[in-house]
Amino acid sequence: MELLKAVNMILPYFGENTITKIDYKHPTVVLITDVLEDMQKTLLSKGWWFNTSYVKLYPNSDGGLDAPENALSIVNMSTRDVIAIRDQRIFNVTQRSYKFEEPIVVRIIDNMDFEELPENVALWIMYRTAYEAYVRDYGYEDVLQIIQLKENEAYQKVNAEHLRNKKYSTCKSPMAWKYYNALRT
């Protein structure tokens, strides 16, 4: 979904006309785009099938690791050391150092451009943005129930798609393996 389309879908809730381009001189458009950026980071930081990846990072010549661009979150999968992003570099919180001796495998949760998001995710973020922006501008009113209903519908679609793509199965659980092993003996 294009950013302009999302903004134009939100503007009628504010009693505003649609626009032909994003104009940052328009106060309502500025409010909507600011809230959309905040909501996008907040909602994507959970980590979904489309913005989570596992990468092996190698230390550079001075022993440091550069943080991946647009990373919202990073988790060390190689060791028990806790890591964090500081100053666009990866910091080992456990050892209180920027130095790494060996390459590490990390799970990265990325922020993405709004236009690159799956359609259901963009709708969910758009409705959540409409709700938050409306509350910030007007306070609580009846129209919020309509926005909240649409947001919840979009969230249910996103969650269903997430579960399909992650391919969760009880057959892969530890209890299932115990059951299968008990059947074999």
N, C-alpha and C positions, 0 to 999 in steps of 0.2 A: 504494500500500500504506500502510496506517495504521501509525504508529509503534508502537502497542500490539500490532498483529499481528506486526510484526518482532521486538519484544522477546519476545513469547510463542513465536515460532519458535526463538529462541536459548536461552531458559531451560531447556528439557529437556536440552541439551548440558551444562549445569552441574548437572544432577540436581535442578533446582528445578521447582516447580509453576508453571503459568501464572497470570497475574494478570488482574484485571478492569479496573484502571486503573493508569496510570503513577504509582508511589509512590516519591518520591525519598528516602524513609527506608529503603528496601530496598537494602542495599549492592550486590547483584548487578545490580539494575536501574540504579543510579547508574553502575556500571562500564560496563554495556552502552550506556547512553545517551551517556555521555562518549566512549566509543570510537566509537560510531556517528557522532557529530558530527565527530570527527577524521577518520574514514575517508571520510565524505561530502565534506568539504572537500578532502581529498587526492585522491580519485578524480575529483571533478568539475573540479578545477583543470586537467585536461588539455584540456578544452573539447570538448563533444559537440554533436551537432546540436540538442539541445533547450535548451542553456544558453549558446550563443554567438550574439551579435548584433552588428550594426554600427550605430552611432549617430553622428549629427553633434551635437557639443556646442558651445554658444555661450558665450563669456565673459560673466560677469555684469558689473555696473556697475563693480566695482573691478578688472576684468581677469582674475579668477580663474575656474577651472572647478571646480564641485562634483562630487565623485566619485559615480557612481551607487550607489544602495543595494544591498547584497549582492554587490558586485563582488569576485570572487576575483582577477581579473587584468584588466589593461587594456593595450592596445597601440595606439600611434599609427599610423594608416594613411595620414595626410595628408602627413607629412613624415618625415624620418629621425631626428627628435628622439626620444629615449627618454623615456617618461613613466612615472610611478609614482603610486600612491595613498599619500598621507601626510596624516594628520589629517583624513580625509574630504574632502580636496581633491586635485586632480590637480597633481602636481609635475613640471616639465620638468627631468629629470635632466641632459640635455645642456647646457642654459643655466643650470642651478641657480637656477630661479625658479618662482614660482607664477603669474606673469603670462603671459597669452596675448593676442596681438594679433588673431588671426583664429580663426574656428571651426575645429575639427578633427574629423575622422572617426576613430572609435576602434572597435576590436574589444573587446567586453566578454565575459568569461566570468563568468557569474553563479552564486552559490550559491542553492539553492532549498530550500523546505520539503520535508521527506522525503515528505510526503503528495502533493506535486505531481510527483514523479519518475515517469518511465515505469516500468512494472511490472518489466521485466527489469533495469533499473538499480537499482531498490530492492532486488531480490533479490541482485544482485551486492554491493551495499554491505552488506546484511544478513549474507551469508555471510562477507564479509571482516571484518565486525565480530565475528561469532561466533569466527572464527579468532583475531583479535588479542586479544579479551577473554579467551578461554580461555587463551592463552599467558600473558597478564599475570597471570591468577588461579592457574592450575594448572601452568604450564610445558608442555613438550612431552609429548604422550601419543598413543596410537593413534587416538583420536577425531578428532584434527586432520587425519588423512588423509581422513576422510569429509567433514569440513567443507571442506577444501581442494579436493576433487574437485567438490563442489557449487558452490563459488565459481568454479572454472574453467569449469564448464558455464555458469553465469550470465554470466561475462565473455564467453564465446564468443557468446552470444546478443546481448549488448549490442554487441559489436564488429560482428556481422553486421548488426544494425539500424542502426548508425552508418554503415556503408558503403552500405547501401541508401538511407538518407536523404541522404547527401552526394553520391550519384550520381557517384562517381568513374568516369572513363573514360579509357582510353588514347587514345581518339580526340581528346581535348582536350590531349594532351601536345605539347610542342614538337617532339619527334621525329615525331609523326604529322603535324603541320602541314608539316614539311619534306618528308615523303613525299608528301603531297597536292600541295604546290607543285611538286615534281619531276615528278609525273604530268601536270600542266597544261602544262608546257613541252616 
